[in-house]
Amino acid sequence: MPPPAQKYISVNLDLLRSVAVMAVFFAHLSGAMHNRNWGSLGRFGVILFFVHTSFVLMASLERLDKPDESARSLALAFWIRRFFRIYPLSVLFVLLVPIFHIPSDPGLTYSWIGIKDFFSNLALTQNLTYSNDILSPLWSLPLEVQMYLLLPFAYLAIRGNRRFRSLALWGLSVVLALTMPHISERLDVFLYAPCFTSGIVAYDLIRSQRWNWKLPAWVWPIGIFAMIALFGPHDNINLPTKIVRAWVLSLLLALLYANVREGRPNWIHHIFHWIAEHSYGIYLSHIVVFWIVFYRMALFPQYVRYAALLIGAMGIPALLYVSLEKPLILAGAHVARRLLRRSAESNSH
């Protein structure tokens, strides 16, 4: 995330993030309405999140990095910001599930997952403790958190004049993806490392470019939807069985992003920007909204349920953003700035 005081808007990044969350949203919506299975669409939406996240966080680390900054304080400031960004909202939903007996998926029946799995969901360590997800979208968050631990080291490996090292880093991530999960299932985060590293490649290529020629901006949305089509969105195959395809498409998407012009803001972009800004709330809340609308309100007239769907899908993320997300993003940035300031003062003495 950019520093809150800085108004940073990228049309292309907003489009990528909004398409990612809408892919997850509509895949689960189709399932809740018992329509065609689009499970792979939702899974590739998560892959798009991974590419987007690593690119944005590389840029965030660059903005935090100062000439007199130690690697330790840079990494710590980055981790503090990510903690304030990710955990408050995830903890809220983990607590809401047992209170209101919300099932992990709309069509299922609620059942208590046990105290160990509950605390693992609070900590976002389900893949490390082999715990069930208390809410189905939570499966991807432990992977993101674990990649956050590694991203500062990736940034330090390529910063400065170390141009194009990201391509070697992507190759290394493929090697790790092919080996580490076989050592232990707890290391399955490495299975997705090439997807995250693709965002690092895009960041590195953009800052390393010495040419002005780029593809027109209209190529970018076509490219995103072409990647979705190539992944095959209309099935429910487990993601690991298509993971190599996800690696290749992530890299192609990163290469495309680095070589297209930035789109110009317009009225359509304002919609994408709103969706992107509220995407985390949409991602975590949409399962709860579907459960309420299609199961708890099953006896209501259809027009009432669709009105509730629209209001819930937009209103809940908006409320979460202004009441919880944004204040804590600002709090995390404030804590990180104080840490960096204190580190700079100690280094100057």
N, C-alpha and C positions, 0 to 999 in steps of 0.2 A: 504494500500500500504506500502511496506517496505521503509525505508529511502532511498532516491535516491543514497546515497553514498555506500550503501550496495548491493552487487550483490547477490540477493536471488532468487533462482530458485527452484520451486517444480514441478516436472513432473506431479504429481497427481493433484495438484491444477490447473496447466496450462491446463491439459486435461479437468477438470471439467468446467472451465471458457470458454474454446473454444467450448466445446459441447453445453454449455448454449447459447452462442451467435449464433452458427450455427443453433441451433434449431429454434431460432427466425427468423433468416435469411431465412432458407429454408421454414418455414411455410408461411412467407410473399411472398417469391418468388413463391411458388405454387399458392397462391391467385392471384398474379399479372399476372401469366401465365394462369389463369382460369383452373387450374388443380384441383385435389382432395383437399378437405378442410382439412388442418392440423392445424387448429387454436389451438387445445389443445397442440400440440407439441410446438408452440411458447409460450404458457402460462406456460407450465412446464419448458421451458427454462428460463423464468423469475424466477420461483421458485428455479431453480438451482443457479441462480445469487444470490438470497437472502441467500441461505445456504453458498455459497462461500464467499460472502461479510462479513457476520458476523464472520466467522471463521478467515478470513484474518485480519479483524479490531480488533478482540480480541488480536491477535498476535502483531498488530501494537501498541495497547494501552500498551501491556506488554513491548515493546521496549521503549516506551516513558516514562514509569513509572520508577522513581528513588526513592531511600529510603527517600530522603528529599523533595520529590515532594508533593505539596498539591493536593487534589482531584480537586479543582477548576481550578488550572493551567493546570493539566493533561487534564481535559475535554475541556478547552478552546483551548489548543494546538491541540487536536484531531479535534475539530469542525473547526478550521482554516484550517487545512490540507484538510478536506473533502470539505469545501467551495471552495478552490482553485481547487480541483479535479473535482467537479461536475458542478458547475455553469458556468464557462467560455464557455464550449462547448454547454451546453444546451441553454444558452442565445444566442449564435451565431445562432443556428438553429431556435430558436423562432423568431429572427430578419429576417432571410433569408426567412421564409415562406411568410409573406406579401409582401416582396420586389419582389420576383419572382413568387408570386401567386401559391405556391406549395400546393397541396391538402393534407389533413391529411392522406389519403391512396391513393395509386396510381390510383385506378379506380374511385375515386370520383372527383368532380369538386371543385375547390377552392372557398371558400366563407369567407369573413371577420368574425371573431368570436366575434368581439366587443371589446371595450377598456378594460372592466373589465376582460374578459377572457384572453385577451392578457397579461395584467400585472400579472394575476394569473399564467399564463404559465411561464412568466419570473421569478417569485418567486418560482415556483414549488409548488404551493399550490392548484392545481385544485380540489383535493378531499375535501378541506376545504371550497372552495367557490362555489362548485358545477359547475365548469367551464368545458367547452369542451376542449379536448386536441387539440392543434394547429397542432400537429404531433402525430400520433397514438402511437409510442413507448414511448412518454413522460408520459403515464399513470402510469408507475411504479416508476418514479423518485421521486414524492412526498412521496411515501411510504418509499423509501430508505432514503430520507432526514429526515423524521420524526423518522425513526428508529435510525439514527445517533444521534439524540438528546438523545435517551434512552440508547445506547450502553455503554457509559462510566459508567452509573449507574449499568448496568449489570456486567461490568468488576469489578467494585468496590465491588459488592456483592459476587464475587467468587474468588477474587485475594488472594494471600498468601496461607495459608494452608487450605483454605475453599474448600476442595476437594469434588467433586460430587454434589455441590450445584446446578450445572447447570441442573441436572435432576429435581430438585424441581422447578427450574426456568422455565423449559419447561412445567411442569404441570400447573404452574401459568399462563403461556402464553396461554394455552388451555382454561383455565377458562376465561381469559380476552377476548379471541377470541370468545367465546360463549356468552359473555354478552355485552361487550362494543359497538360493532356495532349496537346492538338493542337500545342502549340509544340514539345514534346519528350516522347518516351515515358519519359524519365528523370523526368519530373514526374508520373508516374501516381499518386503518393501523393495528389495533390489530387483524384483521382477518388473517393477514399474520404473526403475531408474532411467532407462533410455527415454521414456516419455518426459520425465522431469528434465533430463539433460538436454532434450531437444529445445526446450525454452532457453537454456543457457547458450546453446548454439546460436539461436536467433539473436540474443542479446550481444553476443560476441561479434557476430557478423555485422550487425548494424553499427557498432562502435568502431569496427575495423575497416569499413568500406571507404574506398578512395575514389569511387565513381558516383556520378549524380544520376545516371540513368536508372529508372525503375519502371516496373510494370504499372499500368494505370490502376487506380484505386478500385474500380469495379471488378477487377480480377479476384480481389480478396474474398468477398462473399461467395463467389462461384467456387473458389478453391476450398473454402470451408465445407460447403455442401458436397463438393466432389469427394473430399476425404471421408465424409459420413457415408456417402453412397458406396465408396470402395471398401469401407469396413464391413458393410452389410448390416444395416440397422434392423432388419425385419426378422430377427430370430431371437432365441433366448439361450444361445450357447454360452457356457461359462467363459468369462473373459480370458482366463489363462490359456484356453484352447485357441484363442485368436490373438494372443499377446504379441507374437512376432509381427503380425500385420499392424498392430497398434504401434509398435516401435517404428516401423518404416513410415507409416502415415504421419506419425508425430514429427519425425525428422523432415519429411516433405513439407509439412505445414510450417515448420520453423523456417525452412529455406525460403518458402514462399513469402512468409511474413517479412523476412529481412529484405525482400526485393520487390515490395509493392509500395506505392505511394500512400501516404496517410490520407484517409478520406476526410471530406469536409463536413463539419457539423451542419445538420439540418433538422427539420422537425422529426424525421424518422429516427435520427440519432438520439434525440432527446428520450425517445422510448427505450432504445437500447441502453442508453446511459442509466436510466432509472432501473431497468432490470439488472444491469451489471452491478450497480451500487447496492441493490437489495438482494443480490443473488444468494448470499449465505443464508439469509432469513428464508428465502424461497426454498432453498435446498433442504433446510431442516424442517420447515413447517408444512410442506405440501402434503406429506403423508398423513399428518394429523388432519389437515383440511379435507382430504379425500375420505378419511374414515368418518368424519362428522357428516359430510354431505351425502355420501353414498350408502352409509350404513346406519348411522344414528338418526338421520333424517329420511330414511327410506320411505316412510309413509306420507311424507310431505308432497305437495304437487311438484311436478317437474320444474316449473318456472321458478318456484321458491328455492329449490335445491341449486339450480344453476345460478341464481342470483347470489345465494350463499357461497357458491364456489368462487364466483368472481370477487365478491367482497373479501372472503377469507384469503384467497390467493394473493390479493394485492394489499389488503388492509393489515393483515398480521405481520408480513415482512416490514411494511412501512412503520408500524408501531414498534416493532422490535428494534428497528434501526435507530429511530429517534430516542427511544427510551433506554436502550441497553448498548447496542453496537457502537454507535458514534461516540457517546460519552466515554466508553471504555477504550475505544481506539485513541481518542484524545488523551486519556489518562496514561495509556501505554506509551504514547509518543512523548509525553511530558516526563515520565520516569526515565525513558531512554535518553532524552536530551540531558537530564540532570546527571545521569551516569557518565555520558560522554564529556560533559563540561567538567565534571570532577576529575575524570581521567586526564583531560587536556591540562588542567591546572596542576595536577601532580607531576605530569611529564615536563612541564615548563620550569619546575623548581629543581 
